[in-house]
């Protein structure tokens, strides 16, 4: 699976070792660890339907203003929101948009 991290912050959180991160982060270390784990799962899958095999992810297609987007659970409070597109070579690309609190993910 091709993964695109759609912001500099998401790239930094994924690419940087937690102990090497500088300054105050937007998320706790636990959320950052979960984020890295979930992105690793997205990298490993071949089809989106494989996410249904991980019941703890609570994979779902979003509605309303976020129609066309999907989410997976990082923990009880936070979700990873992404969209799926096909590349010119007909490969699936997951574009990770944001990490958000569940109470705010429909805003």
URPE-V615188 format. One record per residue. N is the residue number from 1. RES is the residue in three letters. BURIAL is 1 if it has 16 or more other ideal C-beta (glycine too) atoms within 10 Angstrom, else 0. Layout:
N/RES/BURIAL  N/RES/BURIAL
//
This chain:
1/UNK/1  2/UNK/0  3/UNK/0  4/UNK/0  5/UNK/1  6/UNK/0  7/UNK/0  8/UNK/0  9/UNK/0  10/UNK/1  11/UNK/0  12/UNK/0  13/UNK/1  14/UNK/0  15/UNK/0  16/UNK/0  17/UNK/0  18/UNK/0  19/UNK/0  20/UNK/0  21/UNK/0  22/UNK/0  23/UNK/0  24/UNK/0  25/UNK/0  26/UNK/0  27/UNK/1  28/UNK/0  29/UNK/0  30/UNK/0  31/UNK/1  32/UNK/1  33/UNK/0  34/UNK/1  35/UNK/1  36/UNK/0  37/UNK/0  38/UNK/1  39/UNK/1  40/UNK/0  41/UNK/1  42/UNK/1  43/UNK/0  44/UNK/0  45/UNK/0  46/UNK/0  47/UNK/0  48/UNK/1  49/UNK/0  50/UNK/0  51/UNK/1  52/UNK/0  53/UNK/0  54/UNK/0  55/UNK/0  56/UNK/0  57/UNK/1  58/UNK/0  59/UNK/1  60/UNK/0  61/UNK/0  62/UNK/1  63/UNK/0  64/UNK/0  65/UNK/0  66/UNK/1  67/UNK/0  68/UNK/0  69/UNK/1  70/UNK/1  71/UNK/1  72/UNK/1  73/UNK/1  74/UNK/1  75/UNK/0  76/UNK/0  77/UNK/0  78/UNK/1  79/UNK/1  80/UNK/1  81/UNK/1  82/UNK/1  83/UNK/1  84/UNK/0  85/UNK/0  86/UNK/0  87/UNK/0  88/UNK/0  89/UNK/0  90/UNK/0  91/UNK/0  92/UNK/0  93/UNK/0  94/UNK/1  95/UNK/0  96/UNK/1  97/UNK/1  98/UNK/1  99/UNK/1  100/UNK/1  101/UNK/0  102/UNK/0  103/UNK/0  104/UNK/0  105/UNK/1  106/UNK/0  107/UNK/0
//
